Amino acid sequence: MGKVKLVAQAVTEDLNSEDSVLIDVMEKGTDWLFKLIVFLGVPYLIYVVSQFFTI
């Protein structure tokens, strides 16, 4: 239980610091997910629009 408390304390200190490593990692992860959604969604959107205008 003591190790969990130490980890929680380290995470809390990191999140409260000015240059947090965890926040940077989460930012990079969400940027990557947004780019993935955009790049996978654009071909589908083009397909849907082409089907809409060919009817």
Order of alpha helices (4+ residues) and beta strands (2+ residues): alpha-alpha
